[in-house]
Amino acid sequence: MNMNRRYTTKLQAGLGLLNETRILFDLWHPGMTSTKLFQAALESGEFSNISARRLRNIVLECFAARYLVSQDYPAEVLKPLMNTLSSEQLSSILLLFTARANPILADFIGQVYWVRYGDGHDTIRNTDAKAFVMEAIRNGRTGKPWSDSTIRRVSAYLTGCCADFGLLAAGRKSVRKIKPYRVGPQTIVFLAYDLHFQGLGDNVLMAHSDWELFGLSKADLRREMKRLAFKGFLIIQSAGDVSRIGWRYQNWEELLHVIPEC
């Protein structure tokens, strides 16, 4: 967890938005700015049931914040996967970038969801999310105190977003059932190479906080990586906490063709 990452209320612009994201990826092409994407979405007729203001918020504050982070990245590498991965496989990868754009969600999943999951609890309540938010405020993570209404809304956003991505039961509930969740090999391959392509060393990569989003300890990750090595996606040698990885694919173009085969 990076204590320098400030928490915001940006989740209020949209939670998982999985259906909307798929439509926007269909409309988006490399080089298209968020402003042009909004105009294309507005003219497409695909969002006729929502206001232009709401659509603008979805495109600029959600889609662009998550998937147009650095020019066309990660949208350019995600678009080819839209029609090659199952909804469940794709959802985990979209969760990764939603959590990167919303540190409060990443930390809630790591500190509340997986802890309760590991302790054998069946449910997570909005009051659990509220306690997490209030602790964050006390620790200065929000920059300035939030009002009671903001705390209440953000708490509901956190559990609602987890439901959208399949970690909790769906529906408008103050108490949600914890659903069994296991990250698939497609997401592990994608994330490992994503961190590698960012220039991270092998040991830094293996210890990266992004893995906590999927409940993977270092030992879990080593086991998963060895399974992927057996399938030929990489080579890994581990001794204690030291790992050395041989990367089979040298760029996204090579990798994207094989991810669906995981």
SULNORHU-V49595 format. One line per field, one symbol per residue. psi: psi as a letter, one per 40 degrees, with the letter a starting at -180 (. if undefined). burial: I if it has 9 or more other ideal C-beta (glycine too) atoms within 8 Angstrom, else O. Layout:
# SULNORHU-V49595
psi->???
burial->???
This chain:
# SULNORHU-V49595
psi->hheehiiifedeeibdfddddddddddiihehidddddddddedeefeeiidddddddddecddddefdgbeheddeddeedeeiiddddddddddddddegddddddddddddddddeeidihidddddddddddddeeeediiiidddddddddddddddddeediiiigiehihhihhhhidddddddddddddeeiidddddeieddddefhidddddddddddddeedihhhihbehihhhhdheiddddddedee.
burial->OOOOOOIOIIIOOIIIIIOIIIIIIOIIOOOOOIOOIIOIIIOIOOIOOOOOOOIIIIIIIIIIIIIIIOOOIIIIIIIOIIOOIOOOIIIIIIIIIIIIIIIIIIIIIIIIIIOIIOOOOOOIIIOIIIOIIIOIIOOOIIOOOIOOOIIIIIIIIIIIIIIIIOIIIOOOOOOIOIOOOOIIIIIIIIIIIIIIOOOIOIIOIIOIIIIIIIIIOOOIIIOIIIIIIOOOIIOIOIOOOOIOIOOOIOOIOIIIOIIOOI
